[in-house]
């Protein structure tokens, strides 16, 4: 009977040990980002942000986590937070084109057309043949003239 108890104890310790090591692997930054991306893809933006905050507590300059958090904030309509995160990412040179493009897009939504032009032009420098960005700039420059030019205020 004593040997069965020891065998049972060894088996339980082995199972518990494997569960603990599995949990550790699942909590690596890459795995947390993958899980946050899964939440993002399923439009569970708040849950994704909660996971990303875990990473950012330990590594405040994890640009991949910051970029993904910006995307979540965008869809939650937290545009100031979106811009703040994207500026961090762009200034670090991480996904610089995407960050500047998305800053421009966010400013466009906010009807801050001159700021939108500024960041679309930064994106265009990085991808000079991008016709979509050229078209956006053209439209937004007209919007600046109409809506932001002091001469057009009545």
C-alpha positions in Angstrom: 0.0 0.0 0.0 2.8 2.4 0.8 4.4 1.9 -2.7 1.0 2.6 -4.4 0.8 5.9 -2.5 4.3 6.9 -3.6 3.6 5.9 -7.2 0.4 7.9 -7.0 2.3 10.9 -5.6 5.0 10.7 -8.3 2.4 10.5 -11.0 0.5 13.5 -9.6 3.7 15.5 -9.3 4.6 14.7 -12.9 1.2 15.9 -14.1 1.4 19.0 -12.1 4.9 19.8 -13.2 3.9 19.4 -16.9 0.9 21.7 -16.4 3.1 24.4 -14.8 5.7 24.2 -17.6 2.9 24.4 -20.2 1.5 27.5 -18.5 5.0 29.1 -18.5 5.3 28.5 -22.3 1.8 29.9 -22.9 2.8 33.1 -21.1 5.8 34.0 -23.1 5.5 37.4 -24.8 5.2 35.8 -28.3 2.4 33.5 -27.1 0.6 36.4 -25.3 0.8 38.5 -28.5 -0.5 35.6 -30.5 -3.4 35.2 -28.1 -4.0 39.0 -28.2 -4.0 38.8 -32.0 -6.6 36.1 -31.9 -8.8 38.3 -29.7 -8.2 41.2 -32.1 -9.2 39.0 -35.1 -12.4 38.0 -33.2 -13.1 41.7 -32.4 -12.6 41.2 -28.7 -10.5 44.4 -28.4 -10.7 45.0 -24.7 -9.6 41.4 -24.0 -6.7 41.8 -26.4 -5.6 45.1 -24.7 -5.7 43.3 -21.3 -3.2 40.8 -22.5 -1.0 43.4 -24.2 -0.8 45.3 -21.0 0.7 42.3 -19.3 3.6 42.4 -21.8 3.9 46.2 -21.7 4.3 46.1 -17.9 7.5 44.1 -18.3 8.6 45.6 -21.6 7.2 49.1 -22.2 9.0 49.2 -25.6 7.5 46.0 -27.1 6.6 47.7 -30.3 4.6 44.8 -31.6 2.4 44.9 -28.5 2.1 48.7 -28.8 1.2 48.5 -32.5 -1.5 45.9 -31.8 -2.9 47.9 -28.9 -3.1 50.9 -31.3 -5.2 48.7 -33.6 -7.5 47.7 -30.8 -7.9 51.3 -29.6 -8.8 52.4 -33.2 -11.7 50.0 -33.3 -12.8 51.0 -29.8 -12.8 54.6 -31.2 -10.1 55.7 -28.7 -8.4 57.8 -31.4 -6.1 59.8 -29.1 -4.7 56.5 -27.6 -4.4 55.1 -31.1 -2.3 58.1 -32.3 -0.2 58.1 -29.2 0.7 54.4 -29.6 1.3 54.8 -33.4 3.6 57.7 -32.8 5.8 55.6 -30.4 5.9 52.9 -33.0 6.7 55.2 -36.0 9.4 57.0 -34.1 11.0 53.7 -33.2 11.0 52.7 -36.9 8.9 49.7 -36.3 6.3 49.2 -39.0 7.0 52.8 -39.9 5.0 52.9 -43.1 2.0 51.2 -41.5 2.2 53.4 -38.4 2.3 56.7 -40.4 -0.4 55.5 -42.8 -2.7 54.6 -39.8 -1.9 57.9 -38.0 -3.0 59.7 -41.2 -6.1 57.6 -41.4 -7.0 58.3 -37.8 -6.5 62.1 -38.3 -8.7 61.8 -41.3 -11.5 60.3 -39.2 -11.1 63.1 -36.7 -11.4 65.6 -39.6 -7.9 66.9 -38.8 -7.0 67.1 -42.5 -3.7 68.9 -42.3 -2.4 66.4 -39.8 -3.7 63.6 -42.0 -1.8 65.0 -44.9 1.4 65.3 -42.8 1.4 61.6 -41.9 0.3 60.3 -45.3 3.2 62.2 -46.8 5.5 60.5 -44.3 4.1 57.2 -45.4 4.5 58.2 -49.0 8.2 58.8 -48.5 8.5 55.2 -47.3 6.5 53.9 -50.3 6.8 56.5 -53.0 4.9 54.6 -55.6 1.8 54.0 -53.5 -1.0 55.5 -55.6 -3.6 55.1 -52.9 -1.6 57.3 -50.6 -1.1 59.8 -53.3 -4.8 59.9 -54.0 -5.5 60.3 -50.2 -3.1 63.3 -50.1 -4.8 64.9 -53.1 -8.3 64.6 -51.6 -7.1 65.7 -48.1 -5.2 68.8 -49.4 -8.5 69.9 -51.0 -10.3 69.3 -47.7 -7.6 71.4 -45.9 -8.3 74.3 -48.4 -12.1 74.0 -47.9 -12.4 73.3 -44.2 -9.2 74.5 -42.6 -8.1 77.5 -44.7 -9.0 80.7 -42.7 -9.8 82.5 -45.9 -12.8 80.1 -46.3 -14.3 80.9 -42.9 -17.4 83.1 -43.2 
